[in-house]
Amino acid sequence: MCLLIDIGNTRLKWAVKRPNGIHSGRAFFLKSQPLHRSFGLAWKNLERPTRVIAANVAGAAIAEQLSQWIRLQWALDVEFVCSRRQDHGVRIAYPDPSKLGVDRWVCLLALRHFYLLPACVVDCGTAITLDVLEETGNHRGGVIMPGLELMKASLLQGTSEIADSCGAGRVRLADNTGEAIESGGILAAAGLVEMVLRDLEREADASFSLIITGGDARRVVAQLARRAILAPDLVLQGLAVMI
């Protein structure tokens, strides 16, 4: 049994990989309580894994806390993955692979092994990232924009007379500022996806699969005119490829 860990900017998701498949556990927020307590609640009663493999975009301090807990609990070292120029059938477009976020790299591995190519993957998290993978496994490149909450926070911080109000989550021409802000962010994200895919498919004269992951994935998918596959555990799927 292998323990797979996806450490995002705000949440930690995990799963165990057994011979019969991947089994996801309950995700938790990184700042909800001291991390050692969250680790204990999640894994204290878990059988000892043979390997612990992690993708981390939350920084060195969290990586060190995780490493210490795993060593004390199971006398194992965490295998932190890093982006590679070419591996597991994927070749990235970045000249310097260290500049591609490891979460994006691992999502590309999942695309290559579990989904129909060519494909576009969108991760709707703290940031919204979009990457394109060709049938050959070549990464065409990607786009990054602020996530929905970052867009809202930036607008609130950069203006003087907008109240910090939340809309009801409906996307529409709003009659109040809170819902207008919510609608603007979601429509901006959905519009980015639609425009990139339109241009890709026109250029290639081919259809692209669309796979969407991340905490705000459902909100964005609801505004798309095209079919999308929701893949909440895409990073964990990609980590499983590396075993």
C-alpha positions in Angstrom: 0.0 0.0 0.0 1.3 3.5 -0.9 0.1 6.7 0.6 -0.4 9.5 -2.0 -0.5 13.1 -0.8 -1.5 16.3 -2.7 -0.6 19.4 -0.8 -2.2 22.4 -2.3 -2.2 26.1 -1.3 -5.1 25.7 1.1 -6.0 21.9 1.4 -4.3 18.6 1.7 -5.9 15.7 -0.2 -4.7 12.1 0.1 -5.4 8.6 -1.0 -4.0 5.1 -0.6 -3.1 3.0 -3.6 -3.7 -0.7 -3.3 -3.6 -3.5 -5.9 -7.4 -3.0 -6.4 -7.2 0.8 -7.1 -6.9 4.2 -5.5 -9.0 4.9 -2.4 -9.4 8.6 -1.4 -9.4 9.8 2.2 -11.0 12.9 3.7 -9.2 16.1 2.6 -8.5 18.8 5.2 -7.6 22.5 5.3 -3.9 23.2 6.1 -4.7 26.1 8.5 -7.7 24.6 10.3 -5.6 23.4 13.2 -2.0 22.5 14.0 -0.8 20.2 11.2 0.5 17.4 13.4 -3.1 17.1 14.7 -4.5 17.0 11.2 -2.0 14.3 10.2 -2.8 12.2 13.3 -6.6 12.4 12.7 -6.1 11.4 9.1 -3.5 8.7 9.3 -2.8 7.5 12.9 -4.7 4.3 12.4 -3.7 3.7 8.9 -1.6 0.6 8.2 2.1 1.3 7.6 2.5 2.1 3.9 5.4 0.9 1.8 6.0 4.3 0.3 4.7 7.9 0.8 4.7 10.0 -2.3 3.7 13.7 -2.2 3.2 16.7 -4.6 3.7 19.9 -2.6 3.0 23.5 -3.7 2.6 24.9 -0.1 6.2 25.6 0.7 9.2 24.1 2.6 7.8 24.6 6.1 4.8 22.4 5.5 6.9 19.8 3.7 9.2 19.6 6.7 6.3 19.1 9.1 4.9 16.3 7.0 8.4 14.7 6.7 8.8 14.8 10.5 5.4 13.2 11.2 5.9 10.4 8.7 9.4 9.6 10.0 8.1 9.4 13.6 5.0 7.4 12.7 6.4 4.9 10.2 10.2 5.5 9.9 9.8 6.4 6.2 11.0 9.3 4.1 8.5 11.2 2.0 9.2 11.1 -1.7 8.5 14.6 -2.9 8.0 14.6 -6.6 9.3 17.4 -8.9 8.5 18.5 -12.4 10.7 16.8 -15.1 11.3 17.8 -18.7 10.3 14.3 -19.9 9.0 11.3 -18.1 6.1 8.8 -18.1 5.3 9.7 -21.7 4.9 13.4 -21.1 7.3 16.1 -22.4 6.7 19.6 -21.1 7.0 22.8 -23.0 8.9 24.7 -20.3 12.7 24.9 -21.1 13.3 24.9 -17.3 11.1 22.1 -15.7 11.6 23.6 -12.2 9.4 26.6 -13.3 6.4 24.4 -13.9 4.4 23.8 -10.8 4.6 20.2 -9.7 0.8 20.0 -9.4 0.5 21.0 -13.1 3.2 18.3 -14.0 1.4 15.6 -12.1 -2.0 16.5 -13.7 -0.4 16.1 -17.1 0.7 12.6 -16.1 -2.9 11.8 -15.2 -4.1 13.1 -18.5 -1.6 11.0 -20.4 -2.5 7.8 -18.7 -6.2 8.0 -17.9 -7.9 10.4 -20.4 -8.5 10.7 -24.2 -5.9 13.0 -25.9 -5.6 15.7 -27.1 -6.8 17.2 -23.9 -7.0 20.4 -21.9 -6.8 20.3 -18.1 -8.0 23.2 -15.9 -7.3 23.3 -12.2 -9.7 25.7 -10.4 -7.9 26.3 -7.1 -6.2 29.2 -5.4 -5.0 30.0 -8.9 -6.7 28.8 -12.1 -4.3 27.0 -14.4 -4.9 25.6 -17.9 -2.6 23.2 -19.7 -2.8 21.5 -23.0 -1.5 18.0 -23.8 -1.2 16.6 -27.4 -1.9 13.1 -28.5 1.9 12.5 -28.5 2.3 13.5 -24.9 3.8 16.8 -25.8 2.8 19.7 -23.5 1.7 22.7 -25.6 2.0 25.1 -22.7 -0.5 26.8 -20.4 -2.2 29.8 -18.9 -2.5 31.0 -15.3 -4.9 33.4 -13.8 -6.1 34.2 -10.2 -8.6 31.8 -8.7 -12.1 33.0 -8.0 -11.4 34.0 -4.4 -8.2 35.8 -5.4 -10.0 37.7 -8.0 -12.6 38.8 -5.5 -10.0 39.7 -2.9 -8.0 41.7 -5.4 -11.0 43.7 -6.4 -12.0 44.4 -2.8 -8.5 45.4 -1.9 -8.0 47.7 -4.9 -11.3 49.6 -4.5 -12.5 51.9 -1.8 -16.3 51.7 -1.9 -17.1 48.0 -2.6 -18.4 46.2 0.5 -17.0 42.8 1.3 -20.2 41.0 0.5 -20.8 37.6 -0.9 -23.3 36.8 -3.6 -25.6 33.9 -3.6 -23.5 31.9 -6.0 -25.8 32.5 -9.0 -24.3 33.7 -12.2 -26.3 36.5 -13.7 -26.5 40.2 -14.4 -26.7 41.2 -10.8 -28.7 44.0 -9.1 -26.2 44.1 -6.2 -22.4 44.4 -5.9 -21.8 41.1 -4.1 -23.4 39.0 -6.8 -21.9 41.1 -9.5 -18.4 40.3 -8.2 -19.2 36.6 -7.9 -20.6 36.5 -11.4 -17.7 38.4 -12.9 -15.1 36.0 -11.5 -16.9 32.8 -12.6 -17.6 34.2 -16.1 -14.0 35.3 -16.5 -12.8 31.8 -15.7 -15.4 30.1 -18.0 -14.7 32.5 -20.8 -10.9 31.8 -20.6 -11.6 28.1 -21.0 -14.1 28.5 -23.8 -11.8 30.9 -25.8 -8.6 28.8 -25.5 -10.4 25.6 -26.5 -12.2 27.3 -29.4 -8.8 28.5 -30.8 -7.1 25.1 -30.2 -9.8 23.1 -31.9 -9.9 25.6 -34.9 -6.1 25.4 -35.3 -5.9 21.6 -34.9 -9.2 20.7 -36.6 -9.8 18.2 -33.8 -11.8 17.9 -30.6 -10.1 18.2 -27.3 -11.2 16.5 -24.1 -11.7 18.9 -21.2 -10.9 17.8 -17.7 -11.5 20.1 -14.8 -10.3 19.7 -11.2 -9.9 21.9 -8.1 -12.2 23.3 -5.4 -14.1 25.6 -7.6 -14.4 23.2 -10.6 -18.1 22.7 -10.3 -18.8 26.5 -10.3 -16.9 26.9 -13.5 -18.2 23.8 -15.2 -21.8 25.0 -14.6 -21.1 28.0 -17.0 -19.5 26.1 -19.8 -21.3 25.4 -23.1 -19.3 22.2 -23.7 -19.0 18.9 -21.9 -16.3 18.7 -19.2 -15.1 15.8 -17.1 -14.9 16.6 -13.4 -11.8 15.0 -11.8 -11.5 16.0 -8.2 -8.6 13.7 -7.5 -6.5 14.4 -10.6 -3.3 15.1 -8.8 -3.6 11.8 -6.8 -4.3 9.9 -10.1 -1.1 11.4 -11.5 0.9 10.4 -8.4 -0.3 6.9 -8.8 1.3 6.8 -12.3 4.7 7.3 -10.6 4.5 4.1 -8.5 
